Amino acid sequence: MPLVEPEGNEVRVRVEALALNRADLLWRMGAYIEDPRLPAGIGYDFAGVVEAVGPNVTSLRIGSRVSSFPIASLNTYQNHGETAVYPEDGLIEYPSELSPEEATAVNTTVLTAYFALVEVAKTGPGDAVVMTAGSSATALAALQIAHMRGAIAIATTRTRSKAAQLAAAGFDHVIALDGEDVAARVLEITDGRGAHLVYDAVAGPGLEHLALATRVRGHIIVYGALGTTNGEVTPLPLASTFARTIRLYAGYKIYDFTGHPQLGLPRDHDATARGTAFLLEGLRTGQLRPRIDRVFRGLEQYADAQRYMESNTQSGKIVVSLR
């Protein structure tokens, strides 16, 4: 196939590594926030070297080493392949200390967590942040951001078998849902105050218990629905949210800040600039580090990487290296 030439503010990148997201699975299943138009490509996250630029590009040049974050429809830009054409305002020149595999693993997870913890919840010193699905890549990014903000990081996990792994990852407290009452345990940890923020990737019936663990004028940000894969209903915890004036943000996604024109979501330019500056400074100081679970080699192993994502056994990002 002939290479696509970039137009306007687009650049073409020779892809050296790409990372998988839960959204990729939902996209393949037809269960994502938008329907794929067939024939459809796939993939948001990639890192590589700019090899061509459109006429309106101002911040990048041929040879720039860049990594991506989501800003548009997968029907418009599909990035998992040997080359990717993408707008320059969805690319970051990543630090030279990072490998392409590390660079592709960090942007989406950190920015998604940053906007939630910092821009929405204004998390600060001493605040307790509860992160469900603690072994997910986004929760592991949120863990690092919570510590950068001086907060207490609390992970929940379905089984006690992952508790030691999460403690080793750096969480201050780990709650195993197969043996502990999450609300009682959070209240114990916080001396009865409750969590400043519940950062929830699960939803489902457990949301009611998480509301009981949230403090007065605290936040619940629901950014996933892992607990509804078998048709489970997510009850709206009205009594708890009214009684505690809890701010419930359901359906949170990175696009709420980076923008998605096809969904009618404008970009918050100031917040996105603050987020990318926070990301680059955290990488520079070492306070933010990519958490990679496994690296597959070559596009011939791409299907294996997708199957591994489906297994739900990973802790951190799944990456495919094309070098």
N, C-alpha and C positions, 0 to 999 in steps of 0.2 A: 504494500500500500504506500502511496506517496505521503510524505510528511505534510502535516497541516501547517500552513504559515500563520503566525500570529497576526491579529488585527488590532487596531486601536491600542488599548493599554494591556494587551495580552503579551505573554512571553511563552516561548517553547522551551521546555526543560528536558534534558536527557536524564531520565530517572535512574537513580542509583540504589534507592531503597524505598519501600512503601510499607505502611502500617495498616492493620485492619481495625475496624471499629464495629461495635454492635450494630450500628446503622447499616453496615454492609450486609449483615444477615437479614435484617428487616427489609432492606431493599430487594434482596433476592426472593424473599418470601411474599413480596407484595404487601407488606404490612408497615411500610415506612410512612412518613408524614406527607409524602407525595407519591403518585403512581408512576412507575417507570414507563417510558415510551419505547416500545420495542422497534428495532434491536437496540438494546441498552448496554452501556458500559457500566463500570462500577468503580468506586473508590474515591475517598477524599484525600487521605494523607500520603504525601510523598516527599522525598528529598532528592536533589540532584543539581545539575549544572546547567545554567542558562545557555542555550545555543542559538537562540534567535529572539529578537524583540520586535514588537509592533511599533508603529510610527509615533504613538503617543506615550510610550514608556519613558519615565523620567528618573526613576530611582534605581533601576537595575541595568546591568550591562552584560554582554556576552562574557561568560566565565564566572559570573556570580554564583556562589553556592547558596541555594535557597531551600527552604522547606515550607510546606503549605499549611493553611488552616481553612475551615469551611466558610464560604461566603456566598454560595450560589447553588442552584439546582444541580443534582446529579444528571438530570436530563440535558443540561447545558455543558457541563464539564465532568468528564470521567477520567480519573487520573491513574488508574492502576494499569500500567503498560510500560513499554520501553521508553516512550516519550509522553509528555503531558503538555497541553496548552492551557494556560490559566492566567487570570488577571493579576497584575503586579500587586494590587492591594490585598491579595490573599496570600502573599508570599513574604517570608522573613529571611534576610541574610543571616544564616546561623553562625555561631562562633566557630572559629577554626579548630577549637579543642574538641568539638564533637565529630563523631563519625556520621556518615549519612544515615546509618541505622539508628543511631541515637537521635539525630535531628528529626527524623520522621515520627519518632515515638513520643515527642514531647509537646508539640504546639497545641493540638486539639484538647488533650487531657488537661494541660495546665490552664489554658484560657477558659475552658468550660468551668473548671473549678474556681478560677480567679474571679470571674464575673459573679458567680454565686456567693462566694465567701466574702469578697471585698466590696464589689460594687452594689450588690443587693443587700447582704446581711451586715455589712460594715463590721465584720468580726475583728475583735481586738483582744488585748491581753486579758487572760483569765477566763475568757468565754469558753464554754464547752460546745464542741461541734461533734455531733453524732453522724457517722458515715455508714450507711447500710452497704451491703455487698463490699465489705472492706478490702477484698483482694482484687477488686476491679482496678483497671488502670486509672480511671478518673478519681476513685477514692484514694488511691495511693498518691496521686498528684495533690488532692485536697489535703491529705495528711501533711505534706511538706509545706503547703501554703499556710495551714493552721499554725504550724510551729513557727513559721516566719512572722506570723502576726501575734505570737505569744499566747495562742489559744491551747486548750486541752483537746486532744484528738481521741475520740472514742469510736471504735469500730464495732459493727455487729457482723456476725457470720452465722450461717445456718447451723453449722455443726462445730462441736468442740475440737474436731480434728484439725481445723485451720487456725485455732486460737494461738498456738505457739508461733506459727508462721507470721501471723499479723503482729504479734508482740515483737518479734524479731525485726519486722519491717519498720517499727518505730512508734506504733500507736501507744498512747499512754494507758489506755484501758481497752480490753476486748470483751465483748458480751456475746456468749454463745447462745443462740436462740433456742437450741434444743434442750437447754437446762436452766436458763435464767429468765426472769421477768425483766424485760428491757426497761419498762418505766421505773420499776422499783430500783433497778441497778443504777440507772442514770441519776435518779434523785439521791441515791446514796453517794455516788461519786461527787455530786455537785452540792452536797449538804442541803438538799431539799429545794434548791433553786430551779433546777431543770436546765435543759440545754438551750443555749442561745440560738443554735441552728441545728436542724435535722436535714442532712443532705441525702436525699433518698432516691436510690436507683431501683427500688423494688415495688413500691406501692402495694396494692392488694390489701387483704384484711389486716395486715400488720400496721397499717397507717394509723388506726385508732390508738394502738398502744404507743406509737411514737408521739402522737399528740399529747398523751398523758405525760410524756417525758419532757415536753417543751415548756420553757419558762414563760411567764407573763411577758407579752410583747416580743416573744421569740419568733423565729422563722422556721417554716417547713418548706423546703424547695424540693419538688418531685421532678426528677429529670429522667426517669426510666420506669419501666413496668415489668421488671423481671418476675414479679410475684403474680402476674396475671396471665402467664403463658398457657394455662389450662382453663382459661375462662373465668378465673376468680374475679369477683367484684371488688372494687376499691371503694369502701364506704367513706363518705364525707364526714369527718369528725366535727360536726357542727357544735355540739355541746362544749367540747374542749376548746375549740377555736373561739367561740363567743366568750366563754368564761375567762380565758386567758388573753384575749385580744391577740391571738396568734395570727401572724401574717402567712397565709398559705399561698404558695406560688406553684401551681400545678402546670405541668407541660413546659417547664423551663428547658431551654436549649441554647446552644452557643449562638445560633442565628439571632436570638433576641438582641444581641449586641453587635455581632459582626455583619448582620443583615442577610436577607434572602429576598431579592426582588420578586421572585416568582410566588412567594408566599405573602407578599405585601409587607415585609418587615424591613424598615429602613435601618441603615447602619448607624450605630452610635459612634461617631468618629472619635470623640474625646475618650470614651471608655475603652475603645479598641486600642487607641494609642497608649493609654495608661497600662492596659493589659500586656501589650507587646513589650513595653519598656520594663514592666515588672518581670516578665518572662526572661528577657535578655539579661537583666541585672541578676536575677536568681541563678541563671546558668553561669554567669561570670563569677559570682561569689561561691558557687558550689552548693548553695542552699536548695536549688532545684536540680534534680538529676533524673534522667529518663529511667523508668522502671520497665525493663524488657524481660519478658518471660521466655521467649524462644524466637530464634531467627531461622527461617527457612531460606533455602538457596535456589534462586532462579524461578522464573515464571512457571516452569514445569512442576514446582512444588506449591503453586498458589492454591490449587484445590485442596491439598493437604492442610494448608494453613487455615482455609475456611472451615474444614472439618474439625480442626483443633479448636477453633473459636466456638463451634457448635457444642463441643464437649463441656464447656463451662468449667474446665479444670485449671485454667491459666491464672497466674497472679502477675498482672502487668501486661504490657503490650505484646502483641504478636506482630513480628516484622518479617518481610520478605526482602532479602538482599538481592540486587541485580548486578552486583559487581563481580 
